[in-house]
Each structure stands twice: as C-alpha cells, then as structure tokens.
C-alpha cells in the first residue's frame, strides 16, 4: 500500500476529481515499521496543519503481518506530507502483539485516540494463524507522544468474536459515538459494521443492532462484506466512507444519514 488522494463532490459522489496517481506518502525503507505498506487511518486539523495518522505494515516470519501506527503532517493543506520515520504507537506491555488503526480527535484540550490492539495470535493449522484484537483508548497532550497505558473500549462480545477493528469516533453534543468493523458471528464469517455510544469516551455500550439495516447488498461490490468505516459531519449530514468485498478490493463506498 501507498497513500494517494482524490476529491469527491458529496452532492455528486461519482464525480471524482483531482485524482492523484503519484503517491503522496511512500512506504518506509527496509527495516522500518511501514516497509511493506502504508495506508490512511485518521485525519484532523490542528494548529493550521493536517495530522494524518497511518497504518504501517511489515512482514514477519510466522504470522501474516505486523502493523503499527504512524503520523504524517501537512503544512500546505494536504498537498504534501512529512512523516515521522517511526511509529507513534506500537506494541508494548499493554498491547503485546500490535497497536494500529487509530481514530484521533481533539476534545477537552487533549488528543484522544481509539485504536486496535492485538492481544494474541492462535494457530489454526501448521501454517495459518488467527489474530485476536479489540479496541482500546489512550490520550496525548500533543498528538505525537502518547501515554503507554490504555483502557479497553470495545471488547469481544462472545467467544466467537475475534476481530474488532477500524474505530471511527465523533462527539455529538455530549455523547461519543463510534462505528467499527467486527467479525466472528455465528452465521456470518465476514466483517459487518457495528455501533456503540459512550458518555466519557472510555466506557462504551455496544448497540450493533442499530446497524442491522445497514447490511451487505444483494449483489455487487459490497454484497459479501462491509468494513473499515470513516464517519464525518458535513452541513448537517452524517457521512460514512466504507470498504466492501475483499476488504475494499474493488473500491470504497459512501453512505449518508440525514441529521
């Protein structure tokens, strides 16, 4: 993976403009946390700069991949980015396998992050492993240096669930709202999009049933899977970008909800 950009007119989403085909952010050099790929995760404006939090991939000799979270900053409105060479969060004593896919907002004069924490890999057969990860929370004063300690925000709902990923958080008046991907349901093997609410941003109540009507299509690019939501407000409407079959193999979609 490499990072590119395009522009979408929300009133005419099929009208794609300014498609940049040269990478805005490249993979890291050999040995760095993102030497096998880098993709976007969260973006925000701060102090006349754009903070773009990324997901960096590297390969391991046994498991499928390793991943950590990076940061790139733009001072020219997103035309170019300068990234930190190392990750801003990575595995530690609280996140033993990896820490990735952050969603960051600025609230109450501090940076708040919800991210994916992998706590173990389990062998399925000789050459196949399954990862188990949920969503945790941590804070920062500057968006660069993050506290080591973390708290679980969205945990596994049952013994079947093994992957809760890609949080997207907004604060709607006094309520924090989160969308995320989850899989490991009894009769559904692929990702679906879930939803939770919180008063303090730390303790959450899952309300996945509220998203049941937002399900896979009968046919087409998102008929097998829906995953990796990114939610934002614009002109009194709530928008969601999300991926479809094959984790986004053929592109991404846009959904809207009237406020």
N, C-alpha and C positions, 0 to 999 in steps of 0.2 A: 504493500500500500504506500501511496504518496498522497499529499494533500493538494487539491485543486479548488477552484471556486466557479460559481455561476450565479446569475441573478434571476429571480423569479418574480413576476408581477402577480401578486396574490389574487387579483381580480381576474387574471387570465393565466393560470399556472402552467399551461402548456407553451406559453410564450417565453422560451428560455433565451436569455440574453447574456452577453459578455461571458461566454463560456471560455474559461482559461484552460488551455490544454498543456501548458508548461507548468510543472509542479511549483506551487507557492512554497511548500515545505518538503524537503527531501528526507529520505531515510538517513539514519546515522551511519557513520563509518563502522567498519568491522570492529566488533568488541563492545560497541555501545548498546544501550538498552533498546534502541529502536533500529538496529541494523537490518532487521528483516521486514520492517514495515512501520508506517506511522499513519494514524487516522485521527479524525477530529472527535472530540467528546463534549466540550462545553465552551461557551464563548460569552464574554461580558465586557462592558465598557467600564473603564476606571481611570481617572486622572488623565483624560484625553488620550488614552491608549486602549487598544483592544487586547484583552487577555484571552488567548486560545489554549485551552487545556487539551492535551492529546493523549493518545494511547500508543505506546511503542511496543513492538513485538520483537522477540529474539527467539532463537531455536534452542532446544535442549536435547540431550541425547536419549532421553526416555519418554518424557511427556510430549504432548503435541506442540506446546509453545510456552513461553514465559512472557509476561507483559508487565509494564509499569506505566506511570502517568507522568507526562512531561508538560512543559509550558513554553509557549512561544508568544512574543509580544510584538504588536504592530504600533508604530507611531505615525503611520501615514494612511489611516483609515482602512487598513486591511489589504493594501496593495502589496505589501511585503511584510514578512515576519522574521524576527530574530529569535531563535530558540535556545533555551538552555541545553547544554550538552548532556547533562544528567537529569534523571527524573526528579520531580518534586515530591512524589510519594512512591514508595517501593515496599517490598516485603520487609517486615520487622517482627518483633516478638508478638505483636498483636495480629499481624497479617502474615502468617508463616509462608504462604505459597506465592501470592502476588496481590498487588493493590492497583486498581485500574478503573477505567471508565468513570471519571469523576464528573459530577454536576456541581458547579460552583455558583453561588450568588453572594451578593454583599447585603448584609442585613444587620441591623443593630450595631453598626460601626465595626463589623468584622466580616471576614470571609468565612463562609460556611460551605462545607463540602460533604456530599453524599457520594459514595464510591463503592465499587465492587471489591470484596475481599474474599480471596480463595483460602479456605482453611485446610483442604486436603485433596489429594488425588487417590482414587481407588482403582486397583487393577481389575479389568473386566475379563481379559484373557491375556495370552502371552505378550502381545504387542499393543494392547489397547487399554487406555486408562480413562476414567471419568473424573472430571473436576467437580468440586462442590464449593459454590460461592454464594454469599448473600450480600446485603447492602449495609454499610457502616457509615458513621458520621464523624467528622473531626473539624477543627477550626484553625484559623490563621489570622495574624494581625496584618500581613502584607500580601497574602495570596501566593507567596513563594515558599516561605518556611512554615511548615505545618507541624502541629503538635503530634507526637508519636502515639499517644493514647487515642483510642477510638471507642465508639459505642455502637452496638448493633441497632440498626433502624428497622430493617425488614428482614425477618428470619424465615427459615424454611417452615412452610405451613404444615408439612407432614413428612413421613419417612420416604415418600416417593420423590418429593421435590428436591432438586439438586442444583438448580441454576436460577438465580435471581439477578438480573443484570440491567445495565444502562439506565440508571435513575434520571428522571427529568423532574425538577422541582421548581415550583413557583410559590410565591406567598400571595394569597388572595385575601386582602384585608388582614384578619388576624389568624387565618388558617393556612398552614402549609399543605400543599397538595403535591403528590408525587405520582408519576407514571413510570412504569418499569416493565421489563420483559421477565417472564417466568416460564419454566417448563419442568416436566416431571409429573403431569397429571395422569390419572388412572387410564383414561382412554385417549389422551392427546399427547403425542410424543414431541411435537414441535412447540416453538415459542408462541405465547399469546401475550397481550399487553394487560397489565394489572394496574390497580389504582389504590392509593392509601391517603389518609389525612392525619394531620398532627397539629397539636396546639403549640408545642415547643420546638418542633423540628427534630426532636430526638426520639420521642416515643410515638410510634405510629400505629394506626388501626387500619388493617387491610380491608378494602371494600372492593375486591375483584369482581364481585357480581355486578357492580355498576357498569362494568365494561363488557358484559356478556353480549350486548347488542352490537358492539364494535368488534366483529369477528371476521374470519377469513372470507373471501369472496367465493362464489360458486365456481368460478374459473378464473384463469389469468394469473398475473404476476404475484398476487398475494392470496392465492387460493389454498396454500399449504401452511403458511407461516406469516405471523406479524410480529415484528420485534424492533428494538432499539428506538424508542420514541424520543423526540425532541420537541418540547412544548413551549410556546411563547405567545404573548399577548400582542395584538396589533389592532388599534382602532375598534376597541370594544368587542373583538372577536378572539377566541382562543384557537390557535392553530397547532397541529401536530404533524411533524415530519416523521416518517417511519419507514422501515425496511420490510420487504416481503420475502418470498421464497428464497431459499438458499442464503439466508442472512443478508439479502439485498443484492443477489447475483445479477438481477436484471434492472436494478434501479431503486428509487425510493418514491414514496407517495406523500400526498398532502391531504389532511383531513381538517375540517373546521367544525367548531361548535359555537352557535350563537350564544352570547353572554346575556 
